[in-house]
Each structure stands twice: as C-alpha cells, then as structure tokens.
Amino acid sequence: MTGSASELARRLGDHAEAVCRAYLSNGHRSGNHWIVGDVRNTRGRSMHVRLKANAKGPAGKWVDEATTEFGDLLDVIRESCGLIEFRDVADEARRFLAMPRPEPQSRPFGAQRQPAVARGSPESARRLFAMSQPIVGTLAERYLAGRGIVLSARERALRFHPGCYYRELVTGKTQTLPALIAAVTSLDGRITGLQRTWLAPDGNGKAQLDDPRRSLGHLLGNGIWLGLEPGAPVPVMAAGEGFETMASLRTVMPALPVAAATSANHLAGLIFPPGCRRLYIAADADAAGRHGIERLSQRAGEAGILALTLQPQLGDFNDDLRHLGPAHLAAWLADQLVPEDARLFLPAG
C-alpha cells in the first residue's frame, strides 16, 4: 500500500463508525465492532469492522468470517461503491473526509506510468460485474417486479450493486446509489460491457438523476442477452434497443432468447448468433429507432434470416406489459408471430 493510501486508511479509521454508517448502512454497531453481511453492504452478520484501535489492531480493519476476506476502510469504499481504479477510491475517501485533492506530480524523465484498467473498458465492466451480487431478494428484483418484469433466477446477465458509484457529469459531484447491473456480452458469453440503472433507495423506480442509466465497455455487435446459451444455435430470437422492452417480451415468452442492444445504432450492428433463421425486432411506437430497425432488417436479409417487426400497442412493450397485463400482451403478440413460433413460445390459451 502506498504512503498516501496508508494515510487515507488511517484517517478513515479515525472516523470508522461514520464511514461504516455511510458505506455499510445495512449493518449496525455492536460493542467495538460494526456488524454487516459483507464488504458490499449486504445484510447479515459475518463481517466485523473494528471501530476503535485496541491491542488487536488499528481502527478500520475488518474481516469477513464467512469468506475470510479482510482489509481496511479503503476496501470498504471501493467495494461498496463499485469503484475500479485507486484514484477514484482515493477521490471518494477525500470527499468523505473533506480533504482537497493532491496536486498532480510530474514523473521523472523516462519514467513509465503503471498500467491501469482504462475507465469504461471491458475489463472495468467485468470487475464491476464481479463486485455485484445476484438480484434475487434485492432492490433490483423489486424494481423489475414494479415494471411487471418477472425473469428466471437463472438469468446470468443481471446483477445488483447496493452502492454503485455515480458522478454527475456537469458538477463532478459523486454519490452512491443502488443499481441494476446488466452485462453486455458477446455470443461466446464474454462480458464486453455493461449497463447500470441507478435505482431509487426503495427500489420503486429509477433514481432521480438526469441520466439514471449509463453504459460502458464495448457495446457494438454485442447485447444484453437473456436466454442465450453461449455457442449454442439460436434458430429464433428477438432483438430491440431497451433492456426493459426485451425483458418484457421475455416475461411473456420465457423460452425465447432475446437481446437488448442498448441503442438504435448498436441495434443496427448486432451480431447474429449461429443457426439463426428468424429474427423478431421489437419496435417502439414513436419510431425513434427506425434507422436501427431498418439497418438490422437489411443485414438479416443479407444473411438469409427472415426479419419480422413486432409492434406494441402503447409506447413500448413494457408499457403494454404494465398497463395491459401479460395475458393481453401475449394475445397481441400471437397475431404477429409465425404460427409455429406462437405455438412454441406463447403460453397455451
């Protein structure tokens, strides 16, 4: 640990209980320890943070008895906020301690900067995904349920982070909020990026932010896949821009693999899985993504794939699901699917 990191950790230790209350809010004090589920702020009792220095060691040191993980309060900030690079962790620690940022130091001539994970890179996305947890029983599951979306617990693309780092682009101010994390993957299942949807503290809707949804990583050609088995042939699939649109279709057709490309331009460049014969493209009523639909249809035709457009009744398929109900949405889709697909993917009756 560098001297600056050691100093930050020591100063955080001087305010250990305040740090725990801010970043491990799902825990509680018990004697000289803060008790919580883990360093990612999960409810539970296996992680103990020392609040005051004693013969066993300095304040701020912690250990998770369930996983044998251990560390200091900089690790708490990193993991609970979903930060990747130390400069971001240090900035957040200084913000909490109300310390100014250090002046940048020039490097000696010929000195090489240590390699770091680039912000917004696929590796950064993979690390943040690994820091997150399954959505079962979390605010992310509550958020999806509030939008009428019910997905299998086996969906590997979705995770939850209880305190994902958010920086306002104009002011630079930072805060931590719960977030739904959706992995963007290539067809072989490798994470190339992800999409973060910051949630209201109670999970009832998105957070009150100017842009509560942001993506990072390599998105073009890839997508948020639901129901994809890496490398397996996908004879029939559906694709569209938004995650919630595609998750709504997956809710009423749980056996149909779907991909959310995250934008119209990325939809136009989606890579087709092996063995694809039919592609259903989900449209929005406002036709804002018409270019992406037209370009994807053209590319599908050139690849020998039959492309068919699915139209919602309201603004998008999530509006249909929430306001009209899954049975009505299924009936509406039945007339737009090839009869063979309607029998295969829609519930009987």
N, C-alpha and C positions, 0 to 999 in steps of 0.2 A: 504494500500500500504506500503511495507517495506521501510525502510530508503534508501536502495540502489536504489530501484525503484524510490523513490521521487527525489533522487539526479540526476538520469539519466533523468527523465522527466524535471527537472529544467534546466539541461544543454542542453537538446534538445530544450527547449523553448528559450534559448539564441540564437539559430540558427534556429528559427521557419521557416522562409521563405526558407532557404536552405533545411530543412527537407521536407517541402511541395513540393519544386521543384523536390526532389529526389523520394519521395514516392507517391505524389499526382500529378503526372506530367500532368494529364488531366485537371487540374484546372488552375486558373490564380489569380493574385493579384488584389484586388480592395480596395483601401484605406488601412486600417489597418487589412484587412482580406484576407485569401486565400479562394477562392470560388471553389467548386468542387461538383460533384454529390453525393458522399458518401465516407465513410472511406475506401472502397475497390477500390478507384480511378476510379470510373465510371464518365463519362462526365455528367455535369449538374450544378445546382446552389443551391441545398438545404443545403449543408454542408458549414459552415463558421468556419475557424480556425483563432484565434486571433494571430496576428504576433508580436505585441508589448504589453507589460504589460500596463494596464490602470486601471481606477477606477473599471471597471467591473471584473477584474481578471488578472491572470498571462498570459504571452505569452504561446502559445501552446495548450491552451484549445480550444475545438471545440464542436459544436452542429450541429446535422442534423435536420433541421426543419421539414423534411418530415417524419422521423421515430422517432423523439425525442431522438435518441441516442446521447450520449455525452461522452467525455473522454479527454485524453491527447495524446501527440505525441508517447508514447509507444504503445497506442492502434492503432494509425495510422500504425506504423511499423508492429505490429502483424497482423492486418487485411489485409494490402496491400501486405505483403509478404507471407501470408498464414501460419504463424508460429503458433505452438500449445503451446509449453512449454515456461515458462518465461525465462529460461536460454538461449534459442535460441533468444528470443526477445532482451534480455539484450546484448547478444553477437553481434547482428546486430546493436544495438544502440551504443555500444562501438566501433564497427568497423567504423560507420559513424563519430563518434566523435574522432576517432583515439586515443582511450583510451586503455590501457592494460587490459587484463582480470585479475580479482582479484585472489589472491592465494586461493586455497581451504582451508576451515576452518574445523577443526576436530570437531565432535559433542561430547558433554559431554557423559560420560559413561551412557548407558541405554537410551539415547535419541532416539526417533524414527523419521525416515525420513518421511516427509509428503507425503502421496500418490500422485502420479503424473501419468499422462497419458503416457504410455510407447511409445517411438518412434516406428513408424511402426506398431502400434496396430490398431485393427478395430476402436477403439474409436478415435484415432488420425485421421484415414481416414474419419470418419463421421464428425469430426469437420472441417477438411479442405474442404470437400464437401459442408458443410453448409456455409462456408465462400465464396464460389464461386457463380456464377450467371448463369442464362440460357444463352445458346450460341447464341440465335438469335441476329443478328446485331453486333456480336463480331468478334475478330480475329480468334477465334476457328471456327466459321462458315465459315470465309473466307478460312482458312486452309483446311477444309474439301472440300469446293467447288473447291479449287485448285487441289484436288485429284479426282475430279469427283463425290464426295460423296454428295448426297442430301438426307437428312433424315427429317422425320416429326418433327415439333416443339414439339410434344408430347413425344418425347423420353426422359424419365426421367433420364436415366443413364448418360447423358452428361452435363457438366458444363464448365464454363470458369473462370479462375482467371487471372486478369490483371498483377499481380506481384507475382508470385509463387516463393517461396524461393528455391534456388539451391545452393548446396555446392559441390565443386569439391572434390572428394574422396582422391586424392593424396596430393594436396596443402592445402586443407581446406578453400580455398577462397570461398567467397559467392557472389551471385548476385541475383537479382530478374528479372524474365522474364515472359511474358505472357505464359499461359499454358492451354491446353485442359485437362480437368479432367474427367475421365471415371470411374464410380462407378462399383466395383465388388460386386455382390450381391449373396445371397443365393436364393433358389427358392421361399422363402416367401417374397422376396423383401428387406430384411435387408442388409444394406451395411456392408460388411466384409473387404473390402479393396478398393483400387483404383489404377488407373494408371495415371501418369502425363506425358504428352507430351509437353515439352517446345518448344515454337514457336519462329520463327524469329519475330523481332519487328513489321514488317509489315504484319505478318500472312502468308507470302508466303514461306511455307516450315517450317521445324523444325529449332530450334536454332542451331547455330554452336557450338555444345558441343560434347565431347567424347561419352557421353551417354544421349541423349536428351529425353530418355524415361525410367522412373523408376516406379516400382510398390511397394506398401506397403500393409500390412494387411494380413489377412488370405485368400489365393487365392485358395488353393487346394479344388476341388469339386465345386467351385463357378465360376462365369464368368461375363464378361461384357455383360449383356443381353439387346438386342434390340427387342422390341415387346412382351415381356413376361408380362402377367398379373399374379401377384403373386397368387399361389394356383389354378389357372385355368389349366385344362388339356391341354396338348400340343401334339396332335397326330402326327404332323410332324414338324421337326425343322432342323436347320443346326448348325454345330459347327466347330470351327477351332482355330488356335493359335492366329493370329493377329487381333487386332481391325479393322484395315483398310480393311483387307481381308473380314471380316464378314460384315462390313458396306457397302462394295461394293456389296455383294450379296443382302443385304437388300435394296440397292438403286434400283436394277432391280426387286426385289421380295419383295415389301414393306409389304406384308401381311404374310411373312414367319418369324416366330420367330427365332432369331439366337443368338449364344453365342460365345464370344471370350474368350478363356481360358488363354491367355497371354503367354503361353509357351507350348512346347511339353509335358513336364511332367505333367503340370496342365491339359492339354487336355486329357491325359490318365485317369485322375481321375475325370473328370467332372461328376457331379450327374445328372441323367436323371429326367426330370420333369414328373409329374403324367400323365398317359394315353399315353405316347409316343409309337408310333408304327413304325415310320420311322425316321431314323437319317441320314442326309446328312453330310458327313465330308469333309471339304474343304482342299484340298492338295495344296502344293507348288510344282512347277516344279523341284526344286532342291532336293526334298525328304528329307530335313534336319529333318523334324518332322515325319519320317516314323514310329519310335517307338511309338509315341503318337497315331498316326492313327491306327496302328495295335492293340495296347492295348485297345483303346476305342472301336474299332470294336468288339474285343473279348468280352469285358464287355457287349456291347449292345446285342450281340448274346445270351449271358448267361441270359440276362434279357428279351429275347423274342422280341427284337427290331431289325428290319431289318436295317442294316447299309450299306450305299452306299457312295462311294467316288466320289467327284466332282473334276475334273482335269481342271486347267486353260490352256489356250493356251500359255501364256507367263510365266513370273516368278511367278506371283500370280494373284489373281482376281482383285486386284487394278490396276496392270499393264494392264490387259485386259480392265478394265473399262476406264482407262485414254487414252490408245493408240488405242483401237479398237472401243470404244464407247458403250453405254448401249444397243443399238439395237443389235449389233453384239454379245455382251456378253449374252444377253437373248436368242438369237438364238443358241449360243453354248451350253447353259445350257439345252435347250429344249430337246436335244437328250440324256441328262444324267439323267433327272428326270423321275420318274414313270409317265406315261401319265396322270393319274389323277391329280398328283401334278403340272405338266406342265400347265394343263388347269386351275388349281385353282390359282397358284401363278404367272405365267408369263402373261404379258400384251397380249391381243388379237392381233394376227397378228405379 
